[in-house]
Amino acid sequence: RWVAGIFQSTKKLFLSERAGQGQTLEFIRKNAANGLSVANLVAGLSSVLCSLNRQYHHSCWLLLVGFLLDLADGAVARQLDACSALGAKLDDFADFTTFGLATALLLQPQGVLDGLLAIAYVMAVFARLCFFSSGKLGGLGGSRGGLGGDFPPQLNVWHPAGIPFTYRGLPCPYASSLLAGTFLLTGGNITLLRITAILMILFMVDRGFYPHDKVLESQLWKKLVYAGGVAAVLFSPAVVASIYCLAWSMSYIIFPFAIWSCKA
C-alpha cells in the first residue's frame, strides 16, 4: 500500500506538471501574435517619446522596427491558428499609435500649417484603419495592422466573389517606412519630409488597389527580403537601412501587383 501510494502520488504530480506545461504552451500559442502587436505598440510609444525629446534618429529606427513587427504578427496568428477579434483591435490600436501618431511627429510641427499637416496625416491613417476594420468580416478589410490580418485565411485572402484579397489605398505601415527612411537618408530635411507626407496622405486616402503581400507566407524571395530588412534595421548603418527600406516601400507603392501580389 505504501509503495502504491507513492506511485499514485508521483503519477498525479507528473500528470499535473504535464497539464501545467500544456496550458502554458497553449497560452503562448494564443498570445504570440498579440505579443508582437504589443511590441509594435511599445515601439510606437517609444518613438513618440523620442520625437518629443527631439531624438528623431531613434524615433525613425523604432518606426522601422514597428514596420517589421507589423508584417510578422498576422503571419504568426495564422500559422498558429490564433486569430481573434481582440488581436485585431489590439493591432489596430498599435498601428494607429506607431504609423499614425509617432510617424506624424517626424514632421516636427511648429506652426499652424505644420500642425494641420501632421493632423491630416494622422487622420489619413485613422481613415485607413477604420475602413479596414469596418470591412473585416466581408473579406475586403481586416488588417492585423493593415498588413498581416488577424482573421482566418478565407476571410483575409479571398473576397466572397472569388477575387484575390486587395487593399483600397496604401497600407499605412509602408507610408511610415517611407517617411522614416527618407528622414534617415536626408538627415531630416523637413521640406522633403513634408512633401513626402503629403504624397503619402494622397496615396492612403486614394481608392487604388494594393495587393496583400503576405511576405512571410509567400515566395522564398519575399521571406529573404524580410530577413534582409531585419538585418538592415538591426545591424546596418543608417544609410544602408534607410536605402533598403525606401527601396522596399517604393517598390510596393510603384509596382504593387507586378512585384508584390501573391502570384508575382
C-alpha positions in Angstrom: 0.0 0.0 0.0 2.8 2.4 0.9 4.5 1.7 -2.5 1.2 2.0 -4.3 0.6 5.3 -2.5 3.9 6.7 -3.6 3.3 5.6 -7.2 -0.1 7.3 -7.3 1.3 10.5 -5.8 4.1 10.5 -8.3 1.7 9.8 -11.2 -0.6 12.7 -10.1 2.4 15.1 -9.8 3.6 14.1 -13.3 0.2 14.5 -14.9 -0.2 17.8 -13.1 3.1 19.1 -14.4 2.2 17.9 -17.9 -1.2 19.7 -17.7 0.6 22.8 -16.5 3.0 22.7 -19.4 0.2 22.2 -21.8 -1.7 25.2 -20.5 1.5 27.3 -20.7 2.1 26.3 -24.3 -1.5 26.9 -25.3 -1.3 30.4 -23.7 1.9 31.1 -25.6 0.3 29.9 -28.9 -2.8 32.0 -28.4 -0.9 35.2 -27.5 2.3 35.0 -29.6 0.8 37.3 -32.3 -0.7 39.6 -29.6 2.8 39.9 -28.1 4.1 41.1 -31.4 1.3 43.7 -31.6 2.1 44.8 -28.0 5.8 45.1 -29.0 4.7 47.2 -32.0 2.7 49.4 -29.6 5.7 49.8 -27.3 7.9 50.7 -30.3 5.3 53.4 -31.3 5.1 54.9 -27.8 8.8 54.9 -27.5 9.1 56.7 -30.9 6.6 59.3 -29.7 8.8 59.9 -26.6 11.9 60.1 -28.7 10.3 62.7 -31.0 9.1 64.8 -28.1 12.7 64.8 -26.9 13.9 65.7 -30.4 15.7 62.4 -30.8 14.3 61.9 -34.3 17.0 59.5 -35.4 16.0 57.0 -32.7 12.3 57.6 -33.5 12.9 56.5 -37.1 14.6 53.3 -36.0 11.7 52.5 -33.8 9.2 53.1 -36.6 11.2 50.7 -38.9 11.1 48.1 -36.1 7.4 48.6 -35.8 7.1 48.1 -39.6 8.8 44.7 -39.3 6.7 43.7 -36.3 3.5 44.5 -38.1 4.5 42.4 -41.1 5.1 39.4 -38.7 2.1 39.4 -36.3 -0.6 38.4 -38.8 1.6 35.7 -40.3 2.2 34.3 -36.7 -1.5 34.5 -35.9 -2.5 32.5 -39.0 0.3 29.9 -38.7 -0.6 29.2 -35.0 -4.4 29.4 -35.7 -4.6 32.0 -33.0 -6.8 34.6 -34.8 -9.1 36.7 -32.6 -11.2 39.9 -32.6 -9.2 41.0 -29.6 -6.0 40.6 -31.5 -7.3 42.7 -34.4 -8.4 45.5 -32.1 -5.0 45.5 -30.4 -3.2 45.6 -33.7 -5.3 48.5 -35.0 -4.5 50.5 -31.8 -0.8 49.6 -32.1 -0.8 50.7 -35.8 -2.6 54.0 -35.1 0.0 54.8 -32.4 3.1 53.7 -34.4 2.1 54.5 -38.0 -0.2 57.5 -37.2 0.8 59.5 -34.2 4.5 58.6 -34.0 5.1 59.0 -37.7 3.3 62.3 -37.8 5.7 63.7 -35.2 8.6 63.2 -37.6 7.1 66.3 -39.4 8.2 68.4 -36.4 5.1 70.6 -36.4 6.0 74.2 -35.3 3.3 76.5 -36.7 -0.4 76.2 -37.7 0.3 74.9 -41.2 2.7 72.3 -39.9 0.3 71.2 -37.3 -2.5 70.9 -39.8 -0.3 68.7 -42.0 0.5 66.4 -39.0 -3.2 66.2 -38.1 -4.1 65.4 -41.7 -1.5 62.6 -41.7 -2.9 61.1 -38.5 -6.5 61.4 -39.9 -5.5 59.6 -43.1 -4.1 56.7 -41.1 -7.2 56.7 -38.9 -9.4 56.5 -42.0 -7.3 53.6 -43.4 -7.7 51.6 -40.2 -11.4 52.4 -39.8 -12.0 51.3 -43.4 -10.2 48.0 -42.8 -12.0 47.4 -39.5 -15.4 48.1 -40.9 -14.8 45.6 -43.7 -13.1 42.8 -41.9 -15.8 40.2 -42.0 -16.6 41.0 -45.5 -13.3 39.8 -46.8 -12.1 43.2 -48.0 -11.0 44.6 -44.7 -9.2 43.5 -41.6 -5.7 44.4 -41.0 -3.8 42.9 -38.2 -2.1 46.2 -38.8 -3.2 46.7 -42.4 -0.8 44.0 -43.5 -0.9 40.8 -41.6 -4.6 40.0 -41.0 -5.9 38.6 -37.8 -8.8 36.6 -39.2 -8.9 33.2 -40.8 -7.4 33.0 -44.3 -10.7 32.5 -46.0 -11.8 35.9 -44.7 -8.5 37.7 -45.3 -7.1 36.4 -48.6 -10.2 36.0 -50.8 -13.3 38.1 -51.4 -16.5 36.1 -51.3 -16.8 36.6 -55.0 -13.5 34.9 -55.6 -11.4 38.0 -56.1 -7.9 37.8 -54.5 -7.7 40.0 -51.4 -6.6 43.5 -52.1 -6.3 46.8 -50.1 -8.0 50.0 -51.0 -5.5 52.7 -50.6 -1.9 52.4 -49.5 -1.4 50.5 -46.2 -0.1 52.9 -43.6 3.0 50.9 -42.5 4.5 51.4 -45.9 3.9 55.1 -45.7 5.5 55.2 -42.3 8.5 53.2 -43.5 9.0 55.6 -46.5 8.9 58.6 -44.2 11.3 57.1 -41.7 13.7 56.0 -44.4 13.5 59.5 -46.0 14.3 61.1 -42.7 17.3 58.9 -42.1 18.7 59.3 -45.6 18.3 63.1 -45.9 19.3 63.9 -42.3 15.8 65.2 -41.5 15.3 67.6 -44.5 11.9 68.9 -43.3 10.8 70.3 -46.7 11.3 66.9 -48.4 9.6 65.2 -45.5 6.5 67.3 -45.7 6.3 66.8 -49.5 6.6 63.1 -48.9 4.0 63.2 -46.2 1.5 65.0 -48.5 2.1 62.3 -51.2 1.6 59.5 -48.6 -1.7 61.1 -47.4 -2.9 61.2 -51.0 -1.9 57.5 -51.6 -3.6 56.4 -48.3 -6.9 58.1 -49.0 -6.9 57.1 -52.6 -9.2 54.2 -53.6 -6.5 52.5 -55.7 -5.8 48.8 -55.1 -2.8 47.2 -53.4 -2.1 43.5 -53.0 -2.0 41.6 -49.7 1.7 40.9 -49.8 1.9 38.2 -47.1 5.7 38.5 -47.1 6.3 35.7 -44.6 3.8 33.4 -46.2 4.7 33.8 -49.8 7.6 33.0 -52.1 11.1 32.4 -50.7 12.5 35.6 -52.2 9.9 37.7 -50.2 11.0 36.0 -47.0 14.6 36.8 -47.9 13.5 40.5 -48.4 12.0 40.4 -44.9 15.2 38.8 -43.4 17.3 41.5 -45.2 15.1 44.1 -43.7 15.6 42.7 -40.2 19.4 42.6 -40.8 19.4 46.1 -42.2 17.4 47.7 -39.4 19.1 45.9 -36.5 22.7 45.6 -37.7 23.4 48.0 -40.6 24.4 51.7 -40.7 21.6 54.3 -41.0 22.3 54.9 -44.7 22.1 51.2 -45.6 18.9 50.6 -43.6 17.2 53.7 -45.0 18.0 52.9 -48.6 16.8 49.3 -48.1 13.5 50.3 -46.5 13.0 53.0 -49.1 13.5 50.6 -52.0 11.2 48.1 -50.3 8.4 50.5 -49.7 8.7 52.3 -53.0 8.6 49.0 -54.9 5.3 48.2 -53.2 3.9 51.6 -53.9 5.0 51.9 -57.6 4.8 48.3 -58.7 2.3 46.7 -56.3 0.9 43.9 -58.4 3.9 43.4 -60.7 6.1 42.6 -57.8 4.1 42.1 -54.6 1.0 40.2 -55.5 0.6 36.6 -54.3 1.2 35.4 -57.9 4.1 37.7 -58.6 
